[in-house]
């Protein structure tokens, strides 16, 4: 890191499951410095500030946002706090990265997008990281080359099983989380399909439920701590079911006629890697990718599927150096911005997650938009 950093960062939710690895990546970037940190617990903030060399720590989001030297704010807090933070950042003239889902509902997402759209000099990255994984880049090449013909259907299985004894976190609380697994993993899955097909859903029909039995309620713990505690036994006292869905099946119709289904789960017993995570079925061929095994399978009419590639899951590297900060540097230099997922993307995804949750609650098909 240089002595004079161009990118001066404040992190809201700095010590959580998302904020901590983000900070580690930023510390490795030459022209970036973390100046301010926000989190709920003072002791964790003090430890984080020592690692980052941050000059300001606060349990108040606003104190970080209003710091005169900070020009880029990361919003990595529970969903319910995004709206106020984004509007405050816009008013203070800050570039942002806002975690997905961007709001608690589409009304919030609309206002957030509109306030940043009115300030085109500000960047607003929304981290839909799936599109940056090697196996998905390969899938994008296959689609764009026309190997599949017209894509007419898809099946997307996103299973992220949690330990059986994992305690509750804010993601299990409908007062803090927009839509449980629909918003958590479903937002990534939906964005990926939209990005691959350059299309958006117009109608959804969903079933969703909380299928995991009651869990221990150990108070305000983050996801990393909860996963570690999942290896332990907990008292039967103070147990309750989460109030957000941890399983959903969402059938969709897209604007260009493609149909498909998302199967989304955080439940322990929906395990991944047994079959393709994502299948795309076209008029000429089908393709399936398995992120766990790395296999890319191509299926043609009247032929067995063929293994055409194997791309191990090596992550996406330093996400800030490779994807976020190039956008911010271009903005700071007054250059043309590369294509990137932003609050408009987040607003479109929120339309999907809201519609899916509404469909599951009412038991009817719901139109988007």
N, C-alpha and C positions, 0 to 999 in steps of 0.2 A: 504493500500500500504506500502511495506517495504521501509526502508531508502535506501537500495541498490537494485534497480530494475534490473532484468535480461533483461526485454523487454523495450527498450527505443524507444519511438514512435515519429514519425513526421507525421503530417496530412496535406495533400494538399487538399484544398477545405474544410477547417476545420469548417466553419460557415454555410455551406449549409444544405439543407434538409436531406442529407445523413450523412455528416460529423459530425453534432452536436449530433445526437443520438449515433453514433459510439463512440464519445469522452465520453459521459456519461457512456456507458458500460465499457470502458477502465478504467475510474476513479475508478470503483468498483473492479478492479482486483488487487490482492495483490502484484504480482511481476512485475507490469507494471507501467511505468510513461511516461506521455506525455511531451516531451522536446521541440518540435518545432511545430509551427502552421503557415499555409499559407492560405491566402484568398485574395479577391480583395479589401476589404474595411478595412481600418486601425482601425476605431472605433469598428467594430465587432471583429476584431482580439484582441484588447485590452481587451474587455469584456471576450472573450473566454480564454485568457491567465490567467486572474484572477481566473476563474473557475478551470482551469486545473493545475495551478501552473507552466505553461510553461515558460522556460527561454528565448526562442527565438520566435519572431513573424516576419513574412516577407511577403511582396507581391510577392516575388521571390520564385518560386518553388525550384530553384537550391540551394538557401541558406539553405533550410531545408534538401535537399537531401545530401548536402556535409557536414552537421554537423558531426563531427567525432564521437560523442557518440551515435547518433541515429543508431539503427540497424534494425528498422522495419518502413517502410513508407507506409502510406495509401494514395491511389490515388483516391480521391472522387471528382474530378473536372469534368467539361463538357468533353464529349467524345474526342473532338479535341485535348485536352492537354495530353491525356494518353500516346501516343506514345513517345514523347520526355521524359516524366517523367520516364517511364518504362526503356528506354534505359539508361538514366542517373543513375537510381537506380542500374541497373545491373553493370554498369561501376564502381560505388562506392561500390559495394559489399553489397547491402542492400536486406534484405528480404522485400517482399511487399504484400500488398493486393491491387489489382487493380479492380475498379468497372467495371461492364459490361455495354455495350459492351466494350471489351478491347481496340478496336481501331475504327478508322473511316471506315476501310475497311479490307478485308482479307489480303491484302499485309502488312499492318501495323501489324496485329495480327500474321502473320507468322513470321515476323522478331522479334517481342517481344517474342514469344514462343521459337524461335531458340536461342536467346541470353541467355535466362534463362536455357534452356535445356543444354547449354554448361557449366553451372555452377551448378552442381547437389547439391552442398552444400547450395544453396539458395532456400528458399521456395517462392512460388508465388501463393497466395490464390486468387481465383476469387469468389465473394460471390453470388452463386446461392442458395439463402436461401430457396427456396420453398421446396427442398428435405428434409429440416429439420423440417417442420411442422408436427404435430402429425397425421393429417388426411392423409398426403402423405406417412408417414412412414407406416401407416396401409395399404394403397394401395400397397405399395412395398411388404409387407408381403403377401398379397393376390396373387399378381402376382408370387412371388417367390415360393409360396406353390403350384402353378399349378392349383388353383381353377378355373381359367378362361380357362384352356387349352392353346392353342396357341393364342396369341393376334393377331387378324387380322385387327382390325380397331379401331380408336379413334376419338373423337370430343372434342376439348379443347376450351372453351369459357373463355377468360380472359378479363373481362370488368372492367376498373378502371375509372369510370366516374368522370370528373372534373367539378367543379361548372360552371354554364352557363356563369357567368360574369368574370371568372378567366382571368387575363391578360396573355399575352405571357411570356414565359420563354425561356431560351436557348434551351430547348427540342423541341421548335417549330421552331428552326432555323437550316436549313440544313447545314449551315457553321460550326455549333458547335455540332450538333447531328448526329450520324451515320445513323439512319433510323427511327427516330420518334418512334411510338408505336411498330413497328416491332422489333426494337432493344431494346426498354425499357422493355415492358412486354413480347414481343415475345421471347426474349432471355431466360427469366426464363421458359416460357412454353415449349420451345423446349428442353432445358436442362432437364427438369423434365421428359418428355416423353423418351428421350434418356436414362436417368438414370433408369427409370422403366423397359424399354424393353431391355436394353443393346444393343442398335442398333442405327443407324444413318440414316438420310434421304439421298437419292441419287438423288431425282428429286422433284422440286416444281413448282407449278403454282399458281400465286398470283394476287389478285386485291387489290389495296391500294389507298387511297385518303385522302385529308384533307376535312372532311365533316362538321367540326365545322365552323360556320360563323366567320367573322372577329372579332378580339379581340382587347382590348386596349393594346397599346405598352407603358409601363411605364418605360422602360429602364431595367437596370441590377438589377433584383430582383430575389431572389431564390424561389424555389417551395413552401416552407412553407409560405412565404409572399404572393405569388400569390394566394394560396388557401384561405388565410384569406381575401384578397382583392376581392375574388370571391363572397363574400356576399354583395358587394357594387355595386352601379351603377356607370358607367364611361361615360365620354364624348364620343360622337360619333366621335370627332376629333382624329386623330392619331390612327386609328384602321386599322388593316390589318389581312389577313389570315396568318396562319403559313405556312412554306415552307416544313414541314415534314408531313408524313402521320399520322393521328390520328385514322385511321381505316384500318384494313387489314383482308382479308380472304385468307389463305394460305393452299392449298391442297398439300399433300405430299405423296411420295412413299418411304418407308424405305427399307434398303438393304435386309432384310429377308422377304419382301413381304407385311408387314403391310402398310395399307393406312389410311389416316386421314386428318382432317381439323382443323386448328387453326383459331379462330375468335378473333381478337385482337382489343381493342378499348380503347381510352381515351375520346371519345365523351360523352357529358353529358347524352344523351338519350339512351345509351346502358347500362342498369342497371343490376346489378349482383344479384344473389341469387334466380332468378326465376326458375332455373332448374340446373342440375348438372354442375359444372365448368368443370369437366373432366369425360368423359365416356371412358371406355376400353371395347371392344367387342371381346370375345374369342370364340374358338370352343366349349367350354363347358358351358360358362356363360359370363355374362356382369356385370360390376360394374360401379357405378356412385358416385362421391363424390361432395358434395356441401359445400364449405368452409364457406359460410355465415351461414347456418343452422347447419352444423356439421354432416349432414346425410350421411351415407354410405349405398347405395342401391345395392343389388345383384339381378340380373335377370337371371333366368334359362329358357331354352326353354319351351314354352307353360305354363308359370306361371307368375303371376303378380310380379313385383319387390318387394323384401322383405327388410325391414329396418334391417340391421344386426349390426349396431353400430351407435353411435352418439358421435362425437369428437369435442367439442367446440374449436373455434379458440382462443387459448390462447397465440398466438405468439410463438417465439422460445427461449425466455429468453435472457440471456446474450450471444450473439453470439460469442464474443471474448473469453470469459472464456470457453465456451462449445466446440467450433469448430475451431476457428482460432489459438488461442494460444497453444492448445495441439500439433498442427502440428509444430509450431515454437519452442516450448520447446523440442520436439523430435529432431529437427534439431540441436538445440544448444547443446544437450546432445550427439549427434552422434548416436541416436537410429534410428531404422527403422520407416519411416513415415507412418501414417495411410493414407487410401485412402481419397483424398480431391479434390474438384474442383480447377483446376489451369489454367495456361495460355494455356496448351494444350486443356483443356475443352473450354476455351474462344475462342481459334482459331477455334475449330470445330463448336461452336455456331455462330461465325462470318461468317463461310462459309454459314450457313443457312440464316442468316439475309441479307447478301449480295445477295445471289441467289434470295431470296424472293423479295427484292427491285428491282433487275434487271428484274425479271419476271413481276412485276407490271408495271414498266416503259416501257417495250417493248411489253407486252401483249403476251408473249410466255412462254412455259415451259422451265425451266433452270435446268441443271444438276449440282450437287455439285461436288467439287473436280476438 
